[in-house]
Every structure is written in C-alpha cells, then in structure tokens.
C-alpha cells in the first residue's frame, strides 16, 4: 500500500483520492490568482502546480526573502516551540492605526490552507502590488504556522480524509497536545504566543483557519462564530449583518461556494450551531470580546480550491475592514464595557429553525468489514431546508462577584496564567478577606488524561463562608471579567478547576485512628441531641451509609475541629458584592 501511495505522489495525484467521495474539478475565477510555477515570486505552493505545501524551513526562508524585499513587511518572532523552533508572524501595514486582521494558519498543521493562501496574499499586496490597495486602510498580522512542531511531523499519511496537499503536518504538537484545545489553560508555547500577540496588537478581527473533518456537502469555504445570544452580542450582530454577506459575495464572485459551519454526520437530518467554550479559539475570543471567526475549509474539496478560497476570504475581509472596520471596533468596545449578570457558564440547545442547505447525497450499504453499515457519499448535490439546532439557551448561571482572591500558595500557579490571558490581577499588601469558597462535595476524575491533564469530569459543590489571607485579586468588573469568571468559577466546563489545576485539594493528608474516633463520636452523640438526630436520620435514609463503618466514622470526623478544613476546598475566594 505504501508503494502505491508513493507512486501516486510521484505522478502528482493525492494519495487519498481513491478512498474519497467523487468531486468535480475546480474551475473558479480565483484560479487566476496563482502565478506560473516559474515566476520569480511564485510560492512553493504555486511552484508545485498547487499541490504541495512547504516545510517549516522553506516557509520561513520564503517569507524572510519577501519581507526583505518589501518595507511594508516585518517578520517578528512571537515565541519558541517546545522543540526549539521559532514561531514567526509577518506584520503587514500600519497595525497601530488601521483596523487589523490577525490570520492564523496551522493550529492543526495538517490543515494548512491558511499558510499558503497568506503567503500569496502578502506577496500580492507588497512586491507585486496587484492588491496593494488592501493595505491603504487596513493591516494584516499573519501567523503562517502556529503549531510549528506538529507541522514538522510531516508526511503523506497524516490526513486520510483530506484531499491534499501531497504531504502535510500532524494534528498535535510534539507533546501530543492539540493547540485548539489549549486556549483556557495555555499549556503550549503556540497558544501563549497567540495570546501575547492579541494582548499586544489588539487586532480588530481574528481568523483561525482550519480544514474540516466529517460529512460531504457542496460548500468549500465555511466559517462561524458565537451568536448574538452569547458573550459578545454587538460583535456577533456586526459579523452576521456585515461580515457574512460581504464574504459570501466575494467568494461566490470567484466561483466558490460559501456556507455555514457543519457539525453533522448527516446534514439531511439537521445541523447544529454550538456556543463553544474557551478551550477553543472562537469560544475564547467570544468570551474575551475579540471578534473571532473559525474558518473551516471543506476537506473533501481539492487543495488548490481550498487555498484559493482562503485567499479570497482574507482579501475580502481586509477590503471590508478598510471600509467598515471602525464599526467593528465600536461594537467590540460596547461588548467590553458590558457586565452581564448573571453570567452563563454553559449553553444548552434552545432555538431550532429552518435553514437552506446545499448538501450531497448520502447512502448506506451493508459492510462486510464492520458487519454494520458503511456510508457512501455519491457526489449528487441536493438543496433543501433542514433543521438547525442552536445552542443559545443559558444553562448554568452565576452571579458576578466583586472580586476573586488568590492565596499566595496558589499565586505561582494561577497569577501568571491569568496575566498571560490579559486579565488584570491586582497585587497589594496581604490582608484577611471575608469570602465564599466552593467545597467539592462529590467529584469524578477523568478516566484518562485529556490534553495532558487529568480533568475533573463531574463535581457538585457547596458554597461556604470563610476568610482568606491573600494579596492577589481579580476584579470581575474589568473588560476581561467574563473570561476571568469562566476560568475561576468551578462549574464552568473550561474552568481551571476542571482542567486539574487544583487537583491536590483532593488528597487527604491527615487521618484519625478508629480507636480515637469511636470514643470521640460517642461523646459527641451524648453532648449534642441535634447531632444525634441528624445521625439517626442518615442511618434510616441511607442504607449504604448505614452498612459502611468507615463512612460512619468519617461522618463524625468531618464534624470535629481535628478535620482538615481545606480538604476539597477550592483555594479561590469569592468576594461577593
């Protein structure tokens, strides 16, 4: 099989073609954007007749040559990967005084369309000047590859469901971490670098460019963001009313088929529109009030079609920012000033509405391999109305506190992380503060590590009044207050508690011997009728408890002054208003 695939590569065919559904060749007008392979400024993608993506060193060398040839461009090192590779960004135009697009490629390095499209666009805006007008009223920050280590796990076998390029990078980095699950915890150099760029340059709009997995349909370029029900309603409204129609018009004019994000194995049965959490780029952007668009090119469309469509998408976006970027900046300011109270921490399915969808026929047939059914995408197009289930119903709600307080013992873990997000952390003299804290009543840890951490999958809590000695605090009344709440409120699915930052609180370090608790419990029962009544009630109502000597002894131990009052208590104090 390997020999067959290598032969296909040598003849210029994609190794996966024989396994994938049928597809029509792309003949859109955007094909004219590509230079001839022998042009002085042809990108590696163009030199390969639109079939290959360059390796890391080749990408960096080509961009360095381009930046040297144009005074409008600057290459900036924004981080260093775990394996020592520099993470580069190209600054194009006046990013301080003009509405700026931050376009990021290669967060999943096998999904590399954004890198090749951005290289072409940078060249055309500068040395070739065919798109020079785009930088007159807008600017571009371009990160060609954010997942540089995964990019170099390079080969023809990395994305079997994707139609090209001939070779590509791997989904995760060298530590097997998925960068697009890292926006809450910031464990990877790549996402820490992205956060630092956003905090420093404050772009007007952030594009995270991917390629899909999953079902077949007619759209080649799809995108989405959290809706106006979520954390940034003014931003979402502008993107729905202004950005979406502008991008769709530009793509259609060049022969592409723009569409919505698709999260369905069988779109004929409906699609879903999620409100993503802050582990993802688009969820994190929504919560921090940064206009963020998740771009998903369709993996079953040819590589050249996807790259050229991404070029058109970025070109149309810069054109729009130049004309109406001030409106988006104003909408962002509106959302950053809002203080929603109570704040939703989760979202459930709510609205279901009918939408028009351009699908591809899906059939099933008996499978001799699995013994079940196999899916066959026939390539036959259809157009109909389907149900779109929108996750716009607030789930868990929490009231906005005045401040969160962080004890010194945990400051080294939490404070640098919060600051890396851009959240303001105030530091003063140590003081004793009256707070409420969450005690974990029940919990379940993940059965296996997820993204390098042992998560707390399920938990129930009880709020307790307490006092805390601390000097570090986070005001909820700040532009990134929503993000602070989502990270610090333990019921949030992407809270630092859920990600395992506080797992040491589950470890008991002091115990009591049976021969000590037995006489102590007898004295407690004799001295406290209310306690005796509560114990007898528990015995009567909870058969498992009644039959468990250890649980019964623990019941008394927890009610003594000897018991560790910090056990299972999350060490973040909540100063309420």
Buried (B, 14 or more C-beta within 10 A) or exposed (E): EEEEBEEBBEEEBBBBEEEBBEBEEBEBEBBEBBBEEEEEBBBBBBBBEBBBBBBBEEBBEBBBEBBEEBEBBEBBEBBBBBEEBEBBBBBBBBBEEBBBBBBBBBBBBBBBBBBBBBBBBBBBBBBBEEBEEBBEBBBBBBBBBBBBBBBBBBEBEBBEEBBBBBBBBBBBBBBEBBBBBBBBBBBBBBBBBBBBBBBEBBBBBBBBBBBBEBBBBBBBBBBBBBBBBBBBBBBBBBBEEBBBEBBBEBBEEBBBBBBBBBBBEBBBEBBBBBBBBBBBBBBBBBBBBBBBBBBBBBBBBBBBBBBBBBBBBBBBBBBBBBBBBEBBBEBBEBBBEBEBBEBBBBBEBBEEEEEEBBBBBBEEEEEEEEEEEEBEBEEEBBEEEBBBBBBBBBBBEBEBBEBBBBBEEBBEBBBEBBEBBBBBBEEEEEEEBEBBBBBBEEBEBBEEEBBBBBBBEEBEBEEEEBEBEBBBBBBBEBBBBBBBBBBBBBBBBBBBBBBBBBBEBEEEEEEBEEEEBEEBBEEBBEEEEEBEEEBEEBBEEEEEBEEEEEEBBBBBBEBEEEBEEBBBBBBBBBBEE
